Amino acid sequence: MAQGQAEGGSARRARRGPAQPGDIERAVCDAAERLLAGERLADLSVAQILSEAQISRASFYFYFASKHAVLARLAERVVDEVYLATQTWLHRAEGEPPRVALDAAMRSALELWRTHAPVVRAMVETWHSVPEIGDVWARLIGRFTDAAAEQIERERAAGVAPSAGPPARTLAATLTWMTERSLYLAISSGEPEFSDDDELVGTLTDVWWRAIYAPAP
């Protein structure tokens, strides 16, 4: 009986196999995001992440150099989601009114920032003081700046937006950083003016639409 049980256990372990790299990274990131919901990054320790993810210290340091590296990976994951969700405007479908596409993109971005609020707050509150985080956040924001600048150029070339106006990249960067700050205030409850999601989405949509599509005075 004991032998059969041992063989059965061995068979189950063989079928399950060793943890895959993606599984370990995902477990660490998921654990860190759960912990950030109740803990500031400065107070969060690697030991807490190990315990929450149920992995060894050796496994953690094989994939991540520090808790800041975990946060950077989490931010990339969140930004990937937001980038995909905002394609409604970044690659606006032909025939879709620009204001409708912008509204959908803003609404999706705000929803995802709220869903991943602990991660985004940690990034925004840390990137000024931790170079490793600052480099990642600047690159991720730059990804949106590049995409927005390309879309502004496309809209201008198609005659949908007036060709006269600020350089596309400068305009895109200004609008992107403005939106980053507005969404951060919304998920941080830092300003009562940003507490109404519909008003915030409507205001951001209007600002983007006027800056890109409204005729020059």
N, C-alpha and C positions, 0 to 999 in steps of 0.2 A: 504493500500500500504506500509506504513512504517513498519507495523508489518511483512508483507511478506518479505520486504527487510532485516529486522532484523533477521528473521528466516533463510533466505538464507545465511546471513553472518555467523550465528552461525553454520549452516550446513557445510559451507566451512571450518571454523576453526576446526570443529570436524573432518572433513575428513583429514585435513592437520596434525592435532595433534601437540604435542609439539616437539621441536627440539630434535633429538636424540644425545647422547653423541658424537658419531662419527662425526655428522654434525658440532657440535660446534668446536671440535678439528681440523677438516679439514678446517673450515672457518678461524680459527686463524692461522693455519700453512700457508694456501694459502695467506692470507693477509700479513703475515710477510715476505714471500718470495717475494711478489710483492714489498713491501717497501724496502727490502734489495737491490733491483736492483738500487735504487737511494740514499740509506742512509746507512752509516756505522752503525754497531750494537751499537757502543758506543753512537751514537747520536739518535738512535731509542728509542722511548718511548712506554710504554704500552698504553698510551692514543692514540697514532697514530694507534697502532694495533687494539684497540677497535673500533676506528672510521672506519678504513678500513674494518674490519670484520663485522661491524654493530652488535656488541654484547655488553652486559652489562659488567661492571667491575666485578660484582659478578660471572657471568658465566665464565669469563676468569680465575679468581683466584680459581674457583672450580676445574679447570683442570690443570692449570699451576701456578707454584709458582713464576715465573719471566719470563722475556723475554729470559733469558738464557735457561730456560726449554723449551721454544718454539723452540729455535735454536737446542737444543739437539734432540727434536722430529723430526724436519725437517731433521737433519743429518741422523737419523735412517731411515727415509723415502727414502732419496736419496741413502743411502748405500744398502738398500733392492733392489732398482732398479739396482744398479751397480752389486751387488752380483748375481742377477738373470741373468743379461746380460753376465757375465763373466763365466757362467757355461760351455761355449764352451771349455774352457781349464780346469777349476776346476774339471769338470767331463767329460773329453775328450771322445768322442764317439770312439768306437773301429774302427780302420781303418782310422780315421781322422789324418792326419799328425800333429805332435806336433806344428810345426812352423805355420801351417795354423790356428790351434786352438788358439794359443797364439796371433796371429795377430788379429783375430776376437775379442778376449777378450779385447785386448788393445784398439782397435778402438771403441768398444762399451763403454768402460770405459771413454775414452776421450770425446766421444759425450755426455754422460750423465753429465760429469763434466762441460762441456760447457753449457748444457741445464740448469743446476742448479748452475751455477757459483757463483751467489751472496751468496747462502747458504754455498757452500764449502769454498769460500774465508773467510766468516765470521768464520767458524769453525777453519780453519787453522790459522787464524790470532788471534784467541781468546784463543785457548786451552792451551797455555802456561801460560796465566795470570788469567784464570778463572777455578778453580779446578773442578767445576761442568761440564764444557765443556771438560776439559782435560780428566776426567774420562770416559766420553762418547766416545770421539774420540779415546782414547787408546783402549777401548773395541771394537769399530767398526773396527779399523785397525787390532786388534787382531783376529777378525773374519776371515779376509782375510789371515792373517798369518797362522792360524790353517788350513784353507782349502787348502792353497797352500802347506803347509808342508805335509798334508795328500796326496795330489796329487803327490808330489815329491816321497814320499814313495811308492805309488802305481806304479809309472813309473819305479822306481828302482827295485821293486819286480817283475815286468813284464819283466824286461830286456830291456826296451825301453830307460831308462837312466842308465848311468854307476853307479854302487853301490858305487864306491869310490868317495869321495867328502866331503864337509862340512856337519855337521849335518843338517838334513832336516829343522828343525825349525829355526836354525840360518840363513840358506840360504834363507828360505822363508821370514823371518822378514826383512833381508837386502834388498831383492828385492822389498818387499811391500813398505817399507818406501822410498826407492829410487824412486819408481813409484809415490808415493803420492807427493813427492817434485817436481818431473818433471811435473806432471799434474797440480799442483798448479801454477807453473811458466808459464805453457802454457795458463791457463785461466786468468792469471793476467797480461799478456803482460810484464812480468818483465825482460825477457831475449830474445833477437832476435833469439838466437839459438833454441828456443822452439816455434817459430811462425809458422813453417810449420808442419801441422798435419801429413802428410804422412811420413815426415822424422822422426818425433818424434815417431810415432807408429812403424815404421820400426826399429828404434834404440832400443826402449824398447823391442820389440820382439826379436831382435838379442841378446841383453844382457841376457834376460831370457833364451833363447834357449841355448846359449853358457854355461851359468852358470849351467843349469840343464842337458842338453843332450849331449853336446860336450864331446868327449873322453878326459880323463885326460891326460895331457902332459907327 
